[in-house]
Amino acid sequence: MKSDPLAVLLDTSVLINFLHEKPEALALFRDLTSRRVALAISCITVAELYAGIRAGEEVETDRLIETMDCLTLTSEIAKNAGLIRAEQRRLGRSFALDDMLIGATAIAYGFPLITDNRKDFEIPGIEIYSGY
């Protein structure tokens, strides 16, 4: 049996659901914080959140981001994301580069990824968190 993770990487979809007060996302955050699991996001997620922000959501979004560790995107992570995307393209699968950057970040840091979009992260080497 796998032990609880010490930290997880949250995909943009999960944060959007939290900001929109979806019950499953609120319950997830309560569960993770009660177990003292560190919450991390990719810097790509920050960009995605602000790209889709609605008027009036800025303060709440800023507060949410400030509660998490924002993981740095390194050239090695970027390279791995590009290689993953190229390999998937050779296999006839098309993934968005931003998702591959988030996925490669999870792989590099060894954090399970929590996402609503599992199909976007069907890539080798990634662990998808099963508690959501």
N, C-alpha and C positions, 0 to 999 in steps of 0.2 A: 504494500500500500504506500502511495506517495504521501510525503508529509506536506503540510501546508506551506505555501511559498512565503518567503520573508518579504518579497516585493513582487509587484505585478506591473505590467505595462498596460495602460488603458488606451484603447483605440478611440478615435474621435466619436464614433457612433455612440459609445457608452457615455461619454461626457455630454453629448447633445441630449441624450435621454435623461440624464441627471438634471441638466439645466431646464428641461421641459417637465421636470417632476414626474417622470414615469415611475410607477410603483416598483417595478422590477429593478430599475437602476438605483432608486433610493434604498431599497432593501440590500442590494449588493454593497453599496457604500457603507451602510451601517454595519453589515457583516464584516467587511474587510477592516474597517477602522476599529471595530470592537476586538478583533484578533490582532490588532497592531501590525497589519500588513502594510508595508510602505507602498504608496501609490506613486507611480511614475508615468510620465507622458513623454512622447518624442517631441522635439521642437517642430517637427512637421505637423503634429496635431495642433499645436498652437496656431500655426499659419492657417490650417483648415478651419479651426474654430472662428478665427477673425474674418476669414473669407466669406463665411456664411452667417455672420452675426446679424441679429435683428436690432432695430432701434430699441434702446432701453435695456439691452442685455449686457452692455459693456462692463458695468460695475460688478455684476454677479459673475461674469466670465473671468474678470481679473481676479476676483476673490478665490474662485475655484482653482485657477491655475497656480496661484500663490501657495496653495496647500499641498502641491505636488512637486516632486523632483522632475525637472525638465532635463531629459537626457540629451547630451550633446551628439550631434551628427558629425561623425569623423569621416575622413576620406576613405578609411577602410570599410566603414559601414556603407557609405555611398557606393563604393566599388562592389561590395557584396550584393547590394540591392540591384545594381545594374546587371551583374552576372546572373542573379536569380531570375530577373525579368527576361534576359536574353535566353536562358535555358527554357523557361516556360513558353516563350514565343516559339522556340524550336519544336516544342511538344504540341504546338497548336493552341496554346492557352494564352489569353490576353489578360494581363493584370496591370492596374494603374501603377505608375512609378511611385506615387506618394504612398500607396499601400505597401509596396516593396521596400521603401525606405523605413516605414514603421516596422514591418516584419523583420528586416535586417537589424534594426535597433534591438528588438526583442531577442533575437538570436545572439547578437554581440554581447548584450548585458546578461544573458541567461535568464531573462524574466519571462514567465508565462504571459501571453497576450490575452486580454479580455476584449472581446469584440462581439457585435451583433452580426457581423458580416463574415462568418467563418469561411464562406466560399471564396472570399477575396484573399485569404491567407493560407490556402492549401499548397504550402510550399515545404520542401524538406528542411528539417532542422528546427522548425518552430513548434513551440508547445502552446496549445490553445488551452486556456483556463477552463476547466469543466464545471465550475460552480455558478455559471450564469446562463 
